[in-house]
Amino acid sequence: MWTEHSWMGGMWIFPFILLIIALFVVLAVFGRGGFTPPWSHDKRNHHDKEQNGTAIEILKKRYASGEISKDEFDKIKRDIS
């Protein structure tokens, strides 16, 4: 029998479990980046475009950031040219 006290007997747990399952599904689809909704910008492609460049530009960036020394920079620059 359905009474107003049924929610106190544990019936409240089922909608709560369904809500948690729905949140997990939404996070699994949208949260991992595999499927992006049409209203979002594709940040991965934008990031890849920023990293593209000629070899000498990449070499200059590496030297400027301190990733390689002056000697390494000169050696790689000669190899590229």
N, C-alpha and C positions, 0 to 999 in steps of 0.2 A: 504494500500500500504506500502511496505517495503522500507524505505529510510535509508540513513546513519544517519539521525537525530533521528531515533526511539530510540536509546539508551539514548538520552537526555530526552525523553518523559516519562521515568519511566520504560522502558524495562530492564534496568540494575538490577532492584530490584529482578526479578525472579531467575536469577542464584545465586544471593547473598543469597536469602532465601533458595534455594536448598542446597547451601554449608553449611549454618548454620544447617539445618536439618540433613545433612550427618554427621556433627561433633557431634551433639547430639546423633545420633545413635551409632557412634563409641565409644563415651564416655559411653553410657549406657551399651554397650556390654563388653567393655574392662576395663573401669574405676572403676567399682564397685567390681571387683574381682570374679564375678560369673562365668565368662568364661575367662580363661586365654589362650592366644595363645600358640602354641606348642613351640615357641622359648623362652618363659619365664620360669624362675624357679619358682617352687611352694614354696613360702616363708612361707605360712601358715603351711605346713607339717614340714618344717625345724624348725620352731619356736616351734611346739608341741613336736618335738623330743628333743629339748633342755630342755624343762620343765619336761620331764619324768625323773624319778629317784626314788630311794628308799625313804621311808618316813623319814629316818634319814638324808639323804642328803638334802632333802627339808627343814627339821627342822634346820639343820646347816646353810643353806643359809639364812633362815629367821632371825636367831639369829645374823649372821654376818652382815646382812643389818640393824640391829637395829629394826626390826619389832616387835620382842618379847624380853622380859627381860630374865635375867639369871634364875629367879625363874620359869617363864613360860617354858623356855627351859628344865629345869630339870624335871618339872612335866610331860610335854609332852613326854620327852624321857623315863621316867619310864612307862608311859602308853603304849608307842609303844613296849617296850621290853617285 
